[in-house]
Amino acid sequence: MGGNGQCIRFSFFSKVVIRAKSRNALGDPEEKENILCELNVIRQVTHVFQSSMVRNAWKSKQELTVHGWVYNIEDGFLKDLNVSVNNLISASRIMDNMKSKPG
């Protein structure tokens, strides 16, 4: 993963939201489903890294990375959403960013 434990790439979250707001995505039920699935995975990544088990592992200096992936049943591809988190500092930054976003 990235150097110095900086493996957060939550800019993907912004791209998903922008895609969700586009007219094409709002009119296409399949695309809506894909977007909701991706947003759900991103949210679940935050739930996992907020758990006491994960936070305690990081506090104990254990190597642990939480990844966000989506498996597409139709084409068999695994999509990396680039929302990996591997330490408390990265997790804190993500939470701060999520709190500062409007809506």
N, C-alpha and C positions, 0 to 999 in steps of 0.2 A: 504494500500500500504506500501512500505518500510519505515523504520524509517528515520527521519530527511529529508523527502522529496526526498530521493534518490531512486526513482522508475524507473530509466532508465536502460534498459537492451538491449542496441543496439548491443550486441554481436551477436544477431540473424541476424542482417544485414550481418555480415561476413559469417555466416553459409549459408545464402541464396546465396550470391555471390559465395562461394565455390561450392555449389550444382549446380549453374548455369554454372560453368566452367567445371564440370565433363562431361565426354563423354556421359554418359547415359542420362543426362538431355538435352544435345544439340541435341541428336537424337530423343527424345521423344516429339512430339508436345504438348501433354497434360501436361507434366512436364514443358515444356517451358512456357506454358500459366499460370500454377500455380506460377512459379517463377516470371514471369512478374507482375502478380497480387499482389504478396507479396511485391515485390520491389516498386510497385506503392503505396500500402498502407503505406509503410514506408516513402516514399517521401511525401505523403499527410499529414502524421502526422507532418512532418517538416513544411509544408505550414501552417497548422492550428496553430501550436505553435508560428509561426512567425507573425501571424496576430496581428494587434493592439488591437483588442478586447480581445484576450487571454492574451497578454502581459500586458495590462492595468488591467485586473482582477488580475493577479499575483502581479503587483505593488501595488494594493489595498489590498493585503493579502487575497484575496478571494480563497477559496479552489476550484481548478479546475484541473482535470487530463485529458490529451488527450491520448486516447488509439488507438492502431492499431489492428484491427481484420479483419479477412477474413471469409466470409460465403461461404461454398461450397454448391452450388445448387444441386449437384448430390447426396451428402450423408447427407445434412442437418446439418452438423457440423459447429460450429463457432470456428475458430482457433484464439487464442490470440497470436499475434506475439511478445509479450513481448517487446514492444517499447513505454511503457507508459512514459509520461513526466508530471511533476506536479509543476514545478517552473522555474524561469528565470535562475537559476544557472545550473540546469540540461539541459535546452534548450541550453544554451551557450556552455556547454561541448560537447553536441552532434554536434552542428554546428562546433566547433573547430575540433572534430574528423573527421567529414565529409570533411572538407577542407584539412586536413592533409593526407587523403587517396589518393594514386596515382590513376590517371585515373578517 
